[in-house]
């Protein structure tokens, strides 16, 4: 039995959750996958998978083997890449996890150039607002926002974004614009429980002022927050990332821009206990450069708008 091939088969079974899905990825028959796993368990003299009507679940020994087998496959891929030379790009499969809205808006549209740079690479993209277990889900790199609750994670900050108070012009025309944090108590807000909640700390020129937003709608998904705000149901506090297209088009407008809120950080998070693979590091670098370019472009647009406003004021 080819040990590396058996490891790869087992990793695919765990990642896909079934023999048939792993067979399709490997382009072999399902009986061959079943036979390989049986031979692997016999050689190791340990049960790696629990089989039930709900599917396949790795045992404790299976999870430990999965983690090390995945690492061995990645190191073998990197050895191949090193032998071929860096010009050949990365290869194998890269499993990425990101929040649903952020991934849809800022990652999926930009996967094309990354894949073009690495024609032998395939990507599994998991969009999930939960902080999934990276080892259990077989994730190579996760993109997470905000503060990291688990201090044991291997993480690298790759970007940050301003949080702002925003709403639609129609909402502000009807309800008026808040000028300071105290005014927020007079407004209907859409509260995003996963994005900071209702309590915020504003700052202006060294002056700190707390504020609590409230309203009749509270959501736990970014898509629901976006749709509620775009339906003129209230203002909200969110990162500029979440409403980037609408801020650019004028569908939503920032208010209280002279009051600062804590920035939202973007982190590349890697499975704890092992070195991040070259694929995971390269993708994190790519996203970091992508977000930096977006920030620079937004800054240039803002400067252009300010210059235009100043010119109009002099005329």
C-alpha positions, 0 to 999 in steps of 0.5 A: 500500500502506498502510504502517502496515497492512503493518507491522501485518500483518508484526508479527502474522506474526512474533508468531504464526509463520505467515501463517494465524494472522496472517490469523485475528487480522486477520480477513482471508484468508491470500492477502491476508497473503502478498500484503502481505508480498511487497509489503513485501519488494519495496518494501524490496528486502530479504528479511524472512522465511525460509520453511521446512517448520518455519515462518517465521523473521525475517531479521536485517533482519526483526528490525530492521524488526519492532522498529521496526514494532512501535514505530510501531504502538504510537505510533500507538495511543497517538496515537489514545488521546491524541486520544480522551482517557484515558477510552477506555482502552488499545487494541491488543494487549499481549504479556506473559511471566511464569513459569508458576506465578507467572502461573497463580497471581497474574496469570491470575486478575486479568486480568479487571479490567484488561481491563474497564478497557480494553475495546479491549485484547487480551492475549497471555500467554506462560507460560514459565520461560525468560528469553525474548528479548523482541524476538524473541518480540515481548514488550511486558513480562515479569515476572521474579523474582530477580536480573537477569543481563542488566544491559542490560535496561530493568527496574523493580522492582515488588514483593518477597516473603519467602523462607521454609523450609516444608513440610507438617504431615505432613512435620514430624510425621514428621521434626521441625522444624528450629530453625536453619540447621544443622538443615537438613542433617538434613532431606530437601529438595526443591531448586529449581535455578531458585529459588536452588539448594541454598546459602543465607545466613540472618540473625538479629539481624545474625548470618549463617549459611550453610546447604546443603540437600540431598535426593533430589529436585531440580527445575527447574520450580516446579510440580514443586517444589509437587507434591513438597512437597505430596506430603510428600517434603521441605521446601523454601525458596521465596517465599511467592508460590509457596505462597500458597494453601497457607500461607493454608489451613495445607496447608504451614507456615513454620518457622524464621521468626526466621531471615531469607532474602534477599527475592525481587524481582519486576521488570517488564522491557521491551525494551531500546532503546525506551521502554516502551509505555503499555500495558506501563507500565499493566500493570506499574503494575497488577501493582505495585498488585495485589502491594502489595494482596496484601502488605497483606492478608497483613500484616493477616491476620498481625497479626490472628492475632498479636492473637488469639494474644495474647488467648488467652494473656491469658485 
